[in-house]
Amino acid sequence: RERGLILHKLMEEVLTGEVSEGEAALTERADHLIRALGQSPVADPATGLSAQELSACVVQTLTLPEIVALRPGLLPEFPVYAAQSSDGVEAATAGIADALTIGEGGRPVVVVDWKSDVNPDAQTLDHYRAQVRAYLDMTGAERGLIVLMTGGTVIAVPPSPQTAAA
């Protein structure tokens, strides 16, 4: 859990310009975040939180071709909301997209979800697809990306058929 929190925070801070995307700056910031969680950084990521491994993971993610293409317009930590009415009952849904791009007219185009899992199973990946698809449905975005940061894999998620038709 802590590893995921730190990776998300590092990605947010790189995208807002709060921290440089250079490995040295990221390692220093990761070290600080690890300590802020009351832990001590370790050299071996198999035994705990490694500032070097965390920074390398962020650098790898930022160099993925799909992320490089989106970088100029990629906005971090974007709140998303939706409301539906059924049989006179309104249901509200809210979430925070890890990152997204905005097109003309202020409409979201691509929703990105950072994932820190080392080796997620099929059921977990299905859950992630459903989560991203819900964000696509809420925003009307054209496509979603699940970014498995540790393995450097990007999984495209299309919107549900009813959202794509709208």
Order of alpha helices (4+ residues) and beta strands (2+ residues): alpha-alpha-alpha-alpha-beta-beta-beta-alpha-beta-beta-alpha
